[in-house]
Amino acid sequence: MWAQLIRTRLKDGKEAGLAQLIQQLRDTEQAGSGLVRSLVMREEHDPNSVTMLVVFESAEKARARENDPRREEGLAAARATMAEIFDGPPSFTDLVVDEEFTP
């Protein structure tokens, strides 16, 4: 498995836009994309700080998903929302998943 950790900050007063963004991203998802799990989290004591963890079957599937032309129209709307609600560009950390445990 492979994952990407995305960190960003919301502009003040733009918290509601996060739900809109999440829905836009869900709407762009295609069957067989390799997406395993997606989590969106905000810090308890700093709700403008957003961390997303997106888990894929493999890095190759994630990269193919990035370039899937079927997602482009929906991603254009999501990018516009990001520009409106994010306070600067997000940071990305690529991760190799060594172990997963779910009790």
Secondary structure, DSSP 8 states (H G I E B T S, - for coil): -EEEEEEEEB-TT-HHHHHHHHHHHHHH--TTS-EEEEEEEEETTEEEEEEEEEEES-HHHHHHHHT-GGGHHHHHHHHHHHHHHBSS--EEEEEE-------
